[in-house]
């Protein structure tokens, strides 16, 4: 029976009769009405034995694939960590040191000094252009109004390789902008708008795009430029801080308000900052500065500006990014192969189940007791059960009412988000619960939601796939 309810035929049939939007459910009578081919007891035993044999082998293979998937993800994170700590280019630096007669390269400290000098020069040039446009003479000491960038707090930062230095995003950037909050549409003749869902695993995914008209009043001011870093400032606690670099894959292109674009100065490769933010170091930083409200997490532009990132010599930056990209591409390719194999295993599982319940998995034995005899026996047993005294309705209703009342207490006591499954468990509803109990609990959830007393939030994994819902009781 457990195998039957996993078949496409059963699932598709139940999907056709499911009721409810917020809490979809299938009525017991619809489940009871599902028709399937009943096999003889002996044939059922043979089917189960064959299913267990085939599915256990299949499940073992899937477990190995998922273990490989996990290891590849861990290896990918270790690569990011090695890149921003200088481990990835340790041999490259050693080879540079012994290079006979090679001119000394610009250190990270010297590069930072040059970037800051050029940053100030650009600011002064902009100010002079403003004065000229307004027909004004620059006032005395106008240069003193230059907004000095935030310096890094290195007190709790790890030691960097020789020639590297810590610098803040503020020191290394020319510009930081929040995206458009205007309502987008599906008209692909407009300008594509990147949203937080378009940042996936450190890269930009240009599927599922939304658009704004080309003559939108925020354009071209919010057009992205090649090399702009996009930072996801608002998302779920698990996904906030996702980062990727725009490389003019689609142009023109803009971005939505939950993203911040950062334009770095010449001399800093933006992929290095993205790598740092997506690494374990960046994740620790996000946890230390994030602000959470009503299930949403936020890291604003000021906190991003104060983030300290490693600044290696420029040549080494390029080597780091190139090496990391090559190795990451290999990992991505392996992950794709693993994902394909997992999908193939899922399809194979469906085919096995389909064969099992269509009489094609094991041969029939003509000596078996006919299934019609079994069906008569089942009906007779059911008739006998129907003659037994039933549970008094009033007692059952009291038990259900007590359980529903307990739901309010459970959510109130939690005083914060609680996984729906855990809330049900605390109410005494678990595997084996009566259908009436489940229906009563869902009815109460719907009533709370309609009264504005219930918040429901999906919990997703790092890929944005839904894992489960969590609940929270809101004040009356």
Steps between C-alpha positions, in 0.01 A plus 500: 500500500787738578636439152158561346465849647839592350393423143429777250152358449403547865671840535344636180158373604526671841625824344185509289278501811713699747317780683624818665764754398680592823479148645437258212335176613338191351174372646500145642214403268710597195787283622258213564357537148836445329494184289793265446564142392477268801745210487477168682678478839778282357550738208507796738776329699705438185450861389608635840811279505600613151426864583714482813784346301492755218422808709760422766768486229363819347484680836858398578612648171309824565654522848847476346411768245373735770815438705706594194282807452566607858875444468514706180317783678748481788791498256357805327486685833855393583613644166340837579670501840837406348463775240442785747762375747775482239537122513390462138791714374767404755710319238452786254637748756795273578585473131484878463744544787768286339453655156844626409521867417122552504388846599321519835123511459277760661399376847145502629585792730643705212201409283259614774684830532475553124129407495427746783696778327312443174170477690555843654611645166177380335294656780682832462450493123126445549479786749684737267266399217202581725640842588561572132149387405352729767729788400653513849854551619614212721484617865804504726604158634233324295729197471465444876138395446618179335315210671781273615417132446458267795826335608509128585484381858777238495483406869323169436618432146735213411855555383543539125783380274797730448412777254127489579304755700148542637279769344134588538250481219458876552870562433494294182179628343397799295126452532232305686133503396172344608287354221160603369186443706275562197253226406640279225315316224533208256557714187834374368536800268599700808819502708568180701489549879714266707340394829626305800386172343737562208803460728579130528817347648713808435385541139222682319213297359328687217189281492167611646568869435267794558515829308453877514434724198810634326379858563461441876593817691775327704688409182781521402602588857426147621655319205763250609855524371742218430661397829226625734457278805141420601434438870167360625428729797159355598391138495435209734766455773642205306537684168571865586839616374502300175748667268599486133679717244327637189713457189271658240353162407181691411515870422340734589403351833384635836417363846227499765488669839599198710839512330790743541741563213861576586738650244864439589797717412751397236758278667258270676343194336136491624481119488742496794253691719219270385714198585570635849132575573392157376772325703478385861661832603224695328230283653641565849503873426137492384394325821676769704333799330162370378178651636193274503138617498183300432687212341710724276871565541671822392858620453496866394742694283683659792591161643605377158722807459676420830572139403875428495618291204852380412691707245781305330728649232307550177680225304428252777133601505472399136676168562270423796183570305618309192609193699184505711277528194668205328465275805147619573396418142621143554300473823187640333534247219532215750200629696296507179594138430405398853168687475428330168568160656270579794222600259554182301474298822173675585365417154617140538322478836176616338538243223559222754189599697296528181611152395419364845139620494435413138596133541827527306758480780468129583329216311152386601447156656183332374487289817446807721173559677294737280497861610119490491504257793726736694267791425200306631689423819595868549139606453383242752754621757393861443136407550592339833686813610202717412292301748732592789396792731646831382678768702246744638495812286489736797818352647677522165390860451627594847839347421519694174392826666767456769762439233399810301505712816848365566615630160443859614695428819786336312543793261459756779756322717751483215470880458699469179516300180428128543521231229147387414592136553632580849182696584291200396718267707458714811125487447515122504450464125762270353516190282184296553282796599130474422377670185253703707786634712695614196195661340418684824855627530506623141164668551638685803806608303277636225290686757810654660630603159167656402496693830848637429644314800727261310821563306617223268846504347664244272846379600730432206842347446798679349363435152170667586310170506224478759569269794200567725279776647542669834225668702475796735207629706443873448360738760124553489 
